[in-house]
């Protein structure tokens, strides 16, 4: 792994005093779900309390985390949780923009009521078919999604990390306000970097100040330089950090779960180093809390 940043700001240096919320974005097929799952489980193994949020309509994050197929088959995503959405907003899913809604519903119990357990203690919250949270539509599902992210109160040592489908256009300002950091994932190709750059600029426009670039699936020594050259040709962007992740054919062999990739693989080591740099303060606090909780 190669880090080209001069300095990396931790989440607490940016005002996130109690925890950190991260959104993983980029072009489809660049490895967002794999990165999200490996970050989530790695941080959970170090003692952080992690909520992984699947905001992709394909809903692949649960399988990638390693949740068994029977459990996955019984997950009811937020967008289909009729009783919960109606209780919180006063309207049922699908009622549309003409319904009278509570615009700032209390979603403090959303993880306890709707999340399922994943390996290593990660909790998975599945959003379902929400596409335009905060983007002008006031439908019940979107209101719930925006409130859940913006109002989720995190204690120290807690992390929320959200996997998405391509781009951040479907977020809108209401959802973007809930995130401290964006990880923009690209491959070392011109088209992938172009989409990643557009995504980074939009995330910045939406108010996400700390934006990190992850160049994934690098097969050759010069792949990172290729990606950075493409970035320069496209006008550049002031990323908070730039990280190179190696290609690992075991991602394909082990899919859908990343469980076999977490121990002593080059990809795992690179992602763990990324997690330590970006979330070291959160991880340290989680470990301190665990130490204190056992009576030391």
Secondary structure, 3 states (H helix, E strand, C coil): CCECCCCCCCHHHHCCCCEEEEEEEECCCCCHHHHHHHHHHHHHHCCCEEEEEECCCCCCHHHHHCCCHHHHHCCCCHHHCHHHHHHHHCCCCCCCCCCCCCCCCCCCCHHHHHCEECHHHCEEEECCCCCCCCCCCCCHHHHHHHHHHHHCCCCCCEEEEEECCCCCCCCHHHHHCCCCEEEEEEECCHHHHHHHHHHHHHHHHCCCCEEEEEEEEECCCCHHHHHHHHHHHCCCCCCCCEEEEECCCHHHHHCCCCHHHCCCCHHHHHHHHHHHHHHHHHHHHHHHHHHHHCCC
